[in-house]
Amino acid sequence: MSREIDTKVIGCFSYKSKKEVTCDGDACIISGSEKSMRDYLLSMSNEAHDKSIIKKTRFGEIIQGLKRGGAYAFDEESYNRFYPLANRVGYNLKEEEFTPTETGRHFVVIRS
């Protein structure tokens, strides 16, 4: 994988500790922006929002996580950044249609 692709920012993730990342089910949430992550956290609970740290995540970090068996839940913005790059390195992902849900959240989950 080229360093150029590896370092592309895909979006944000949040965590409370090294072992406690924000998930939807068993998949780590990747949002397209810090604001959208804050909105997701607020929709979960005020405690989740207040105690979480939000960081940018890069393509290479996500690929390494997938190789280690991780699962990622992408929102529309982050997925549209991720899937073309993933396809360049051997994945076979397609464009997804994101439709609003009752909660306003819609994620595409990718597993290794």
C-alpha positions, 0 to 999 in steps of 0.5 A, a space after each residue: 500500500 502506498 503511503 499516499 493512500 495509507 495516510 488519507 483521513 477517512 473520518 473520525 472515531 471516538 473512545 473512552 479508553 484504549 479498550 473502549 471505542 464507540 461502537 454500533 453493535 460490535 463495529 467501531 463507528 467511523 463518522 465523516 466529521 467530528 460534528 457528526 460523531 458528536 451528534 452520534 454520541 449525543 443520540 446515544 447518551 449524554 454520558 457517552 458524549 461527555 466522556 469520549 475523545 474524538 480522533 481522526 482515523 486514516 485509511 491505513 489504520 482501518 485496513 490494519 484493524 480489518 486485518 486483525 479481525 475488526 469491524 467498522 461501521 461507516 456513515 455515508 461521508 466516511 464510507 464514500 471516502 473509504 470504499 474507492 481507496 479500499 477497492 484500489 488495494 483489493 477490496 470489492 466494495 460498491 457504492 451504497 445508498 444511504 437512506 435515513 432511519 428512525 434514529 437518523 443513523 445509517 451505517 455500512 458495516 465492513 468486516 475482514 
